[in-house]
Amino acid sequence: MVSSLVFKNTFLLFVLLIVSCGSSIKIKEETKNYTKTTIKNLFQTVKTGAANFDAYLPLLKDKKVGIVTNQTGILPNKTHLVDFFLEKNIAIQTIFAPEHGFRGTADAGEHVVDGKDYKIGLPIISLYGDNKKPSSEQLAGIEILVFDLQDVGARFYTYISSLHYIMEACAENNIPLLILDRPNPNISTVDGPILEKEFTSFVGMHPVPVLHGMTIGEYAQMINGEKWLKQGIQCQLTVIPCLNYNRNLNYSLPVKPSPNLPNDQAVALYASLCLFEGTNVSVGRGTEKQFQIYGSPYLPNNTFSFIPKPNLGAKNPLHNGVKCFGEDLTTQTKLNQLELKWLLKAYNSTLDKAKFFNSFFTKLVGTKNLQRQIENGISEKEIRESWKDGLQKFKKMNAKYLIY
């Protein structure tokens, strides 16, 4: 009896999935190319904004559309949103690509040139480098702009910086912005120092903690509501929400959001280990365990070591060809805070503390205070205590913009 009920419910869920996608394709055709893992994911109840078709397709009908996306802009069956739009005869004019490019293969910080996509032939404009905000000329003829990028919930992950400039350009050119929301894999954590205005940069544009605990749609509503765009302007914003999603759900990303975040473990550790990018310690770029290990030639020789070498996403990694000693965190359990213990451990054991930090550290953390605290031997408990008031104020402010 129980097994019969489970079968009926599973079958009903599958039928609902097919119907909700507006598909006339037979079930066999719909599933023949899926791996076991992908088939399992089909039965997850969470739907991204991109899969919430009925909520946004009518808004795009007979419109000239621009789209901001990359390799993360996919549907449950792994079809890319751009391909789906073309199948639906939506008139895409231009693709705008963030850091790492439309296909998501460029190194961190690598310049990506404008051009045409080699597969679909549509014009692509890079929003990384000198041109971070679309110009009026680049937006000419576009009647609505769609934004679909997978964020990871960290202030210095630059997709939310691109979001800021997209919103500003839309406001200046009177173009509606449609955000297809996606879950934040680190949504349960709000932690870290609040960025101070004087340290605003492309890796930190807003007064939020390192881990902000918001989806990109919620974040956009906060940018608008707090009037963080130039001169307090606001854009005409519509957020298409995820369905059946809440802040207690774990969400596994179906595709890596950037070249050096290859799996869920890297995504979970990213915010904590990224602090090392402002030091002389490698976070595993140039290995197959990016953001899951850390090490340096200047740390004590211990049982774990690795040698960074050029690979996809790291053409010239830190300490290229040099043995680094450190720690393997691939089996680290899920974090519930911005973890400082590895940073403190590395600083306290490095050969030359004067050479440990570089100028990028302050940009990443958004304040000079953390480096001073570490150099002055302030305990982790006291450091966390110094964040408390800022975090409380942020949580009170951001509560106005939460969807889930």
Secondary structure, DSSP 8 states (H G I E B T S, - for coil): -HHHHHHHHHHHHHHHHHHHTT--S-HHHHHTT--HHHHHHHT-S-B-GGG-HHHHHHHHTT-EEEEEE-TT-B-TTS-BHHHHHHHTT-EEEEEEE-TTTTTT-S-TT-----EE-TTT--EEEE-SSS--S--TTTTTT-SEEEEE----SBTTSTHHHHHHHHHHHHHHHT--EEEE----TTTT--BS----GGG-BTTB-SS--SB----HHHHHHHHHHTT-SGGG----EEEE--BS--TT-----SS-SSTT--SHHHHHHHHHHHGGGGBT-B-STTSSSTTTEEEETTS---S-EE----BTTBSS-TTTTS-EEEEE-TT----SS---HHHHHHHHH-S-GGGTB-THHHHHHTSSHHHHHHHTT--HHHHHHHHHHHHHHHHHHHGGG---
